[in-house]
Amino acid sequence: MAKIPVWIDSDAGVDDAIALMCALKTEKLDVVGMSAVAGNVELVHTFRNIRDVLSLCGREDIKVYRGADRPLVRELVTGTHVHGANGLAGVELEPSKAPVETKPAWDAMYEKAKEMSGQLTLVPVGPLTNVATCISKYPDFKDHIKEIVLMGGALVGGNIRPCAEFNIYVDPHAAQIVFKSGIKITMCGLDVTLKALINESEQKAVNAMNTKQAEIFREGAGVSIRFHEIQGINDYPPHDLCPMWYIAYPELFKTIVTNVYVETQSEITIGKTVTDYWNGDGKLPPNNVTVVMDVDRDEFGKKFVEAFAQYE
C-alpha cells in the first residue's frame, strides 16, 4: 500500500516533536517536507527544533523551510509556560548537519503541492500563518492540495482563553483565511485532543525506554501534565499527534461535518472557532469542515507506545 504524502507545518514545541517522531515511524505516512512557524516559541527555536528532531531520527533528508516569525496582524503570543524557553522543555539535541534551506516556507509548500499533482496532504500543527500566506500569494494553491488536516480550534472551550485554542488564537486572521479558502479541511481540535490521552501505564512504558526520543517525552510530558491538571486532566494529551493518526488511521476517529468561522474582532472571543451545526441563520457559509470529535483512546495509546518502541 502506497504511503500518504504529508507536509507538516509546525511551531515545534514538545507535542509537535512527539507527533513528528511518531509520524516518522508510521508505515502509512511519508513526510515529504516541513516548514517552521512561530507559535509555541519563536521562529529561531521552531526552525532549529524541527531540523534537530529530524536529525535525531535519522531523517536529515527531509527538507525544512523557515516561515513566518510573527502573525499576520497581531503580536506574537508564545507558549513557553508549557514548552520551555527552547520549545523542548529544556532538552538539548545535537545540531542538525543538514544544509540550511533558504526558500520561504510558503514558496516551498506551493511548489511541492504542484509537484505532487493534488496528492499532498498539508498538516499544520501550529498557527496557520504560513498556510494563509501561501493561499494569499498563490490563489491556485487550493487546486493543488488534497486536504488540510490541522490541529487547532474547538467547538467548545479553549486552552489559552475560555473559548479559544492556542494555535487559532495566536493568528486568528490567518486561520480565517484558511477556513474560507475552499480547500477540504479536517479540524482536530480540543474536542478530540483532550480525549486522546496517554495514560499512566503508557507513559511509564515510554519513560522506561533509554532513547533521546523518550527523553523528549519524559521532560515535555511532565510540564504539560502539570499545566493540564489545572483543567482537571491528569493524563498526557499529545495534541499534535491527532492529525497524524487521523490521516494514518481514520478508523480510530469519529467526525461531524459542519462549518467553522473564526472570530477576529472581539476582545473577549478572538480566536474562537465559531461553529453553527445547523446553519440556522444562513449567515455562515455552507458546511466546510470535517470536525473530529472522538477517538478510540485505547488504540490511540497503543500505537503511540509502538511508535516510540521503534527507536529502541
Summary of the structure (lengths in Angstrom):
residues: 312
radius of gyration: 17.8
end to end distance: 25.7
largest distance: 56.1
contacts: 1148
relative contact order: 0.16
helix: 39%
strand: 18%
